[in-house]
Amino acid sequence: MGLFSHFMAAVSNKDTAELPANAQLIDVRSHAEFVTGHVDGAFNLPLDRFNHEIQRVVPDKATPVILYCRSGARSGHALSVMRQLGYQQAFNGGSVGALAMRLSRDIRRGS
């Protein structure tokens, strides 16, 4: 399998991976981005505060958590932090729009 094929398989697996229905949603974008539109039911924990506050926001490391942002990059970084801290049920949901569609949830505006 070539490098491109391997990359495309990884992207496809991410898009079709099962996400837990009862997961806590965390938007790691800035507050200003969050109020312009976020997945219904999500909690805002901006990436610049993430390292210091995630253990307070999600004290039980067995809690399923889906992280998302604008493109999936910041939520990927946050996922790495959570894995280093011992969280095993954390997932990168990717972008706000894609995650809302996958979960069949509305996009809400405001805080």
C-alpha positions, 0 to 999 in steps of 0.5 A, spaced: 500 500 500 502 506 498 503 512 502 497 516 499 493 509 500 495 508 507 493 516 509 486 515 505 485 509 509 486 512 516 482 518 514 476 513 512 477 509 518 476 516 522 470 518 519 467 511 520 469 510 527 463 509 532 463 515 537 459 513 543 452 516 544 453 518 551 460 522 550 461 529 553 462 534 547 468 539 548 469 544 543 477 546 544 476 553 540 476 560 543 470 562 546 469 567 540 469 561 535 464 557 540 459 563 540 459 563 533 456 556 532 457 550 536 454 543 537 448 543 541 450 540 548 458 542 548 462 545 553 467 550 551 474 549 554 479 553 549 486 549 547 490 555 551 486 553 558 485 545 556 492 542 559 490 546 566 483 545 566 481 538 563 482 534 569 477 539 573 472 538 567 472 531 566 475 528 573 473 521 571 478 518 566 473 513 564 468 518 561 467 518 554 469 525 551 469 527 544 473 533 542 472 538 536 474 544 533 474 548 526 478 543 522 480 537 527 487 539 528 486 543 535 482 537 537 487 532 535 492 536 540 487 536 545 486 528 544 494 527 545 494 531 552 488 527 554 491 520 552 498 522 556 493 523 562 490 516 562 484 518 558 482 512 554 475 514 552 477 520 548 475 521 541 477 526 536 470 528 532 474 533 527 470 539 525 464 542 528 460 542 522 462 534 520 461 532 528 454 536 528 452 532 522 455 525 524 451 526 531 445 529 528 445 535 532 444 542 531 449 548 531 447 553 536 449 560 537 451 564 543 454 561 549 
